[in-house]
Amino acid sequence: KIMIKEAKMANKESVIDSLKKLIEESNPSIDVNAISEDTKLEEDLQMGSLEMYELTMAVEEEFDFTFEDEEQEQLMDASVGALVEVILAKIS
């Protein structure tokens, strides 16, 4: 598990790599090598509300921040790239 404690260390690539690991941990059947920034969490990865909740909890723990309720709702329709942008904005 990669812990990014220093926000300055975080860049897009490291956030994407961490996110892929979290997705893989939550659902080992997903081929993380096929995940791109355009991959839709719900549509392409078939993540339901429970999986999304688990992923947001894991992201919050990994990057040490909390999503607002409306942000969590928006993530249901989000792509991996959109989630990465939210994470980067939160930890910068």
Backbone as ProteinMPNN parsed JSONL, in Angstrom:
{"seq_chain_A": "KIMIKEAKMANKESVIDSLKKLIEESNPSIDVNAISEDTKLEEDLQMGSLEMYELTMAVEEEFDFTFEDEEQEQLMDASVGALVEVILAKIS", "coords_chain_A": {"N_chain_A": [[0.848, -1.184, 0.0], [0.649, 2.109, -0.921], [1.435, 4.986, 0.754], [0.664, 8.3, 0.662], [1.822, 10.826, 2.214], [2.904, 13.342, 2.142], [1.7, 16.064, 0.559], [3.015, 17.416, -1.443], [4.471, 15.493, -2.703], [2.674, 14.163, -4.169], [1.575, 13.441, -7.376], [-0.072, 13.4, -10.556], [0.377, 10.871, -11.775], [1.217, 9.247, -9.587], [-1.058, 9.335, -8.012], [-2.942, 8.126, -9.71], [-1.789, 5.552, -9.878], [-1.983, 4.74, -7.178], [-4.752, 4.791, -6.907], [-5.514, 2.784, -8.709], [-4.474, 0.57, -7.36], [-6.089, 0.602, -5.067], [-8.595, 0.145, -6.237], [-8.168, -2.39, -7.278], [-7.721, -3.824, -4.903], [-10.264, -3.646, -3.783], [-11.777, -4.976, -5.645], [-10.682, -7.656, -6.949], [-11.136, -8.882, -9.417], [-11.135, -7.018, -11.394], [-9.349, -5.82, -14.152], [-6.736, -3.957, -13.672], [-4.831, -2.943, -15.352], [-6.155, -2.245, -17.599], [-7.424, 0.029, -16.969], [-7.986, 3.434, -17.554], [-7.701, 7.056, -17.624], [-10.106, 7.738, -18.709], [-11.834, 5.761, -18.016], [-14.937, 4.862, -16.762], [-16.199, 4.788, -13.507], [-18.632, 3.617, -12.513], [-20.018, 2.736, -14.859], [-18.072, 1.434, -16.628], [-16.475, -0.11, -14.885], [-18.346, -1.408, -13.493], [-19.109, -0.718, -10.885], [-21.082, -0.675, -8.116], [-23.22, 1.051, -5.735], [-22.335, 0.221, -3.187], [-19.698, -0.675, -3.675], [-18.627, 1.722, -4.58], [-18.871, 3.279, -2.3], [-17.123, 1.903, -0.581], [-14.754, 2.287, -2.017], [-14.511, 5.108, -1.924], [-14.158, 5.437, 0.818], [-11.727, 4.097, 1.171], [-10.079, 5.711, -0.41], [-10.229, 8.118, 0.997], [-8.948, 7.35, 3.354], [-6.411, 6.602, 2.384], [-5.411, 8.997, 1.26], [-5.856, 10.829, 3.193], [-8.089, 12.694, 3.67], [-11.469, 14.048, 3.579], [-14.364, 13.37, 1.701], [-16.938, 15.575, 0.582], [-20.526, 15.264, 0.933], [-21.924, 15.849, -1.47], [-19.868, 15.617, -3.298], [-19.312, 12.896, -3.187], [-21.666, 11.88, -4.305], [-21.442, 12.856, -6.933], [-19.322, 11.36, -7.821], [-20.316, 8.902, -8.575], [-21.002, 8.978, -11.266], [-18.6, 9.489, -12.349], [-15.379, 9.554, -14.045], [-12.232, 7.787, -13.873], [-10.208, 9.671, -14.234], [-11.53, 12.054, -13.488], [-11.967, 11.563, -10.781], [-9.326, 11.457, -9.921], [-8.59, 14.137, -10.33], [-10.207, 15.374, -8.387], [-9.076, 14.27, -6.071], [-6.433, 15.271, -6.252], [-6.979, 18.028, -6.019], [-7.959, 18.082, -3.418], [-5.751, 17.346, -1.862], [-3.815, 19.181, -2.349]], "CA_chain_A": [[0.0, 0.0, 0.0], [1.44, 3.338, -1.014], [0.85, 6.08, 1.529], [1.175, 9.605, 0.252], [1.61, 11.717, 3.349], [3.293, 14.691, 1.745], [0.934, 16.475, -0.623], [3.945, 17.85, -2.483], [4.944, 14.309, -3.412], [1.597, 13.627, -4.998], [1.372, 13.936, -8.727], [-1.148, 12.677, -11.223], [0.736, 9.461, -11.982], [1.219, 8.511, -8.317], [-2.451, 9.223, -7.581], [-3.553, 7.092, -10.563], [-1.256, 4.254, -9.446], [-2.594, 4.417, -5.885], [-6.172, 4.537, -7.148], [-5.604, 1.454, -9.318], [-4.251, -0.418, -6.294], [-7.289, 0.582, -4.225], [-9.655, -0.504, -7.015], [-7.824, -3.814, -7.349], [-7.958, -4.395, -3.574], [-11.701, -3.74, -3.533], [-12.359, -5.918, -6.589], [-9.548, -8.295, -7.641], [-11.473, -9.353, -10.767], [-10.953, -5.915, -12.341], [-8.011, -5.729, -14.743], [-6.335, -2.56, -13.48], [-4.012, -2.501, -16.485], [-7.062, -1.723, -18.616], [-8.009, 1.282, -16.465], [-7.381, 4.69, -18.01], [-8.382, 8.215, -17.052], [-11.45, 7.808, -19.281], [-12.637, 4.664, -17.483], [-16.035, 5.279, -15.884], [-16.237, 3.912, -12.34], [-19.865, 2.837, -12.443], [-20.365, 2.141, -16.146], [-17.043, 0.528, -17.16], [-15.97, -1.033, -13.859], [-19.513, -2.052, -12.873], [-19.089, -0.466, -9.447], [-22.359, -0.256, -7.56], [-23.107, 2.038, -4.652], [-21.522, -0.326, -2.092], [-18.288, -0.629, -4.102], [-18.223, 3.136, -4.622], [-18.716, 3.704, -0.896], [-15.874, 1.296, -0.097], [-13.637, 2.954, -2.687], [-14.329, 6.468, -1.383], [-13.594, 5.297, 2.17], [-10.315, 3.729, 1.001], [-9.395, 6.902, -0.93], [-10.133, 9.064, 2.117], [-7.915, 6.847, 4.268], [-5.115, 6.627, 1.698], [-4.944, 10.363, 0.999], [-6.057, 11.6, 4.418], [-9.061, 13.794, 3.547], [-12.861, 13.594, 3.576], [-15.231, 13.854, 0.623], [-18.239, 16.145, 0.942], [-21.612, 14.393, 0.452], [-22.227, 16.095, -2.889], [-18.753, 15.083, -4.095], [-19.507, 11.449, -3.272], [-22.745, 11.633, -5.266], [-20.926, 13.127, -8.276], [-18.365, 10.321, -8.192], [-21.004, 7.753, -9.169], [-20.96, 9.111, -12.727], [-17.281, 10.025, -12.683], [-14.317, 8.732, -14.626], [-11.039, 7.704, -13.038], [-9.528, 10.966, -14.35], [-12.255, 13.046, -12.684], [-11.683, 11.253, -9.376], [-7.934, 11.874, -9.694], [-8.594, 15.598, -10.209], [-10.782, 15.7, -7.065], [-8.058, 13.901, -5.067], [-5.333, 16.245, -6.345], [-7.459, 19.305, -5.477], [-8.113, 17.917, -1.976], [-4.484, 17.181, -1.133], [-2.855, 20.252, -2.688]], "C_chain_A": [[0.886, 1.237, 0.0], [0.738, 4.431, -0.219], [1.49, 7.382, 1.071], [0.854, 10.581, 1.366], [1.912, 13.155, 2.976], [2.565, 15.067, 0.467], [1.86, 16.866, -1.774], [4.452, 16.671, -3.308], [3.904, 13.798, -4.408], [1.6, 14.28, -6.376], [0.334, 13.038, -9.374], [-0.836, 11.188, -11.348], [0.688, 8.673, -10.676], [-0.194, 8.339, -7.788], [-3.167, 8.142, -8.397], [-3.083, 5.705, -10.125], [-1.885, 3.814, -8.128], [-4.063, 4.049, -6.058], [-6.369, 3.158, -7.765], [-5.424, 0.365, -8.267], [-5.477, -0.531, -5.396], [-8.447, -0.107, -4.938], [-9.417, -2.005, -7.062], [-8.072, -4.497, -6.007], [-9.445, -4.59, -3.318], [-12.368, -4.749, -4.461], [-11.251, -6.547, -7.433], [-9.862, -8.763, -9.058], [-11.305, -8.268, -11.826], [-9.51, -5.909, -12.83], [-7.554, -4.274, -14.672], [-5.459, -2.044, -14.611], [-4.87, -1.903, -17.592], [-7.688, -0.395, -18.194], [-7.23, 2.475, -17.011], [-8.128, 5.836, -17.34], [-9.816, 8.322, -17.546], [-12.38, 6.721, -18.753], [-13.68, 5.205, -16.506], [-16.157, 4.272, -14.732], [-17.468, 3.014, -12.33], [-20.1, 2.049, -13.732], [-19.351, 1.08, -16.6], [-16.575, -0.517, -16.145], [-17.1, -1.744, -13.117], [-19.52, -1.892, -11.35], [-20.46, 0.051, -9.015], [-22.142, 0.696, -6.399], [-22.255, 1.516, -3.496], [-20.038, -0.268, -2.452], [-17.775, 0.808, -4.137], [-17.996, 3.668, -3.212], [-17.4, 3.178, -0.348], [-14.66, 1.979, -0.721], [-13.421, 4.357, -2.121], [-13.749, 6.417, 0.021], [-12.097, 4.987, 2.083], [-9.501, 4.926, 0.514], [-9.197, 7.918, 0.194], [-9.029, 8.651, 3.084], [-6.524, 6.976, 3.65], [-4.543, 8.039, 1.594], [-5.235, 11.331, 2.137], [-6.89, 12.874, 4.213], [-10.455, 13.192, 3.558], [-13.613, 14.208, 2.403], [-16.454, 14.521, 1.235], [-19.318, 15.222, 0.36], [-21.883, 14.578, -1.034], [-21.101, 15.594, -3.793], [-18.916, 13.576, -4.264], [-20.585, 11.108, -4.291], [-22.246, 11.826, -6.701], [-19.986, 12.022, -8.75], [-19.033, 9.115, -8.845], [-20.929, 7.793, -10.695], [-19.562, 9.465, -13.232], [-16.389, 9.002, -13.385], [-13.166, 8.681, -13.625], [-10.31, 9.051, -13.044], [-10.186, 12.044, -13.508], [-12.0, 12.822, -11.197], [-10.262, 11.684, -9.016], [-7.855, 13.391, -9.509], [-9.145, 16.042, -8.852], [-9.741, 15.424, -5.977], [-6.931, 14.942, -5.069], [-5.743, 17.599, -5.757], [-7.546, 19.226, -3.951], [-6.779, 17.916, -1.237], [-3.46, 18.266, -1.47], [-2.984, 21.41, -1.732]], "O_chain_A": [[1.773, 1.375, 0.842], [-0.417, 4.76, -0.489], [2.712, 7.532, 1.094], [-0.259, 11.1, 1.447], [1.247, 14.079, 3.444], [2.785, 14.464, -0.583], [1.523, 16.669, -2.942], [4.818, 16.831, -4.472], [4.23, 13.093, -5.363], [1.626, 15.503, -6.508], [-0.082, 12.035, -8.796], [-1.685, 10.344, -11.061], [0.177, 7.553, -10.649], [-0.506, 7.314, -7.181], [-3.912, 7.336, -7.84], [-3.891, 4.783, -10.014], [-2.275, 2.656, -7.976], [-4.555, 3.11, -5.432], [-7.292, 2.437, -7.386], [-6.133, -0.642, -8.279], [-5.863, -1.633, -5.007], [-9.2, -0.858, -4.318], [-10.347, -2.796, -6.905], [-8.574, -5.62, -5.967], [-9.849, -5.581, -2.708], [-13.403, -5.319, -4.116], [-10.916, -6.038, -8.503], [-8.939, -9.019, -9.832], [-11.328, -8.56, -13.022], [-8.571, -5.983, -12.037], [-7.937, -3.456, -15.509], [-5.355, -0.833, -14.81], [-4.375, -1.145, -18.426], [-8.402, 0.233, -18.976], [-6.002, 2.526, -16.946], [-9.073, 5.613, -16.582], [-10.656, 8.929, -16.882], [-13.583, 6.754, -19.013], [-13.351, 5.909, -15.551], [-16.211, 3.063, -14.955], [-17.36, 1.8, -12.158], [-20.35, 0.844, -13.697], [-19.734, -0.045, -16.919], [-16.311, -1.665, -16.501], [-16.86, -2.57, -12.236], [-19.889, -2.813, -10.621], [-20.929, 1.083, -9.495], [-21.014, 1.099, -6.115], [-21.522, 2.29, -2.882], [-19.215, 0.141, -1.634], [-16.631, 1.077, -3.77], [-17.048, 4.413, -2.962], [-16.645, 3.921, 0.28], [-13.66, 2.222, -0.046], [-12.284, 4.756, -1.867], [-12.932, 7.264, 0.383], [-11.298, 5.548, 2.833], [-8.373, 5.138, 0.961], [-8.124, 8.508, 0.324], [-8.271, 9.489, 3.573], [-5.578, 7.405, 4.31], [-3.351, 8.256, 1.811], [-4.901, 12.514, 2.057], [-6.453, 13.978, 4.539], [-10.609, 11.97, 3.547], [-13.514, 15.407, 2.144], [-16.95, 14.09, 2.276], [-19.058, 14.484, -0.59], [-22.051, 13.606, -1.771], [-21.352, 15.191, -4.929], [-18.687, 13.039, -5.348], [-20.439, 10.154, -5.056], [-22.592, 11.044, -7.586], [-19.869, 11.778, -9.951], [-18.385, 8.381, -9.591], [-20.805, 6.751, -11.338], [-19.376, 9.712, -14.423], [-16.606, 7.792, -13.329], [-13.136, 9.438, -12.655], [-9.852, 9.52, -12.002], [-9.502, 12.856, -12.884], [-11.836, 13.78, -10.441], [-10.027, 12.213, -7.93], [-7.138, 13.875, -8.633], [-8.619, 16.971, -8.238], [-9.547, 16.237, -5.073], [-6.529, 15.432, -4.014], [-4.947, 18.244, -5.074], [-7.239, 20.201, -3.265], [-6.683, 18.423, -0.12], [-2.354, 18.264, -0.928], [-2.262, 22.398, -1.859]]}, "name": "protein", "num_of_chains": 1, "seq": "KIMIKEAKMANKESVIDSLKKLIEESNPSIDVNAISEDTKLEEDLQMGSLEMYELTMAVEEEFDFTFEDEEQEQLMDASVGALVEVILAKIS"}
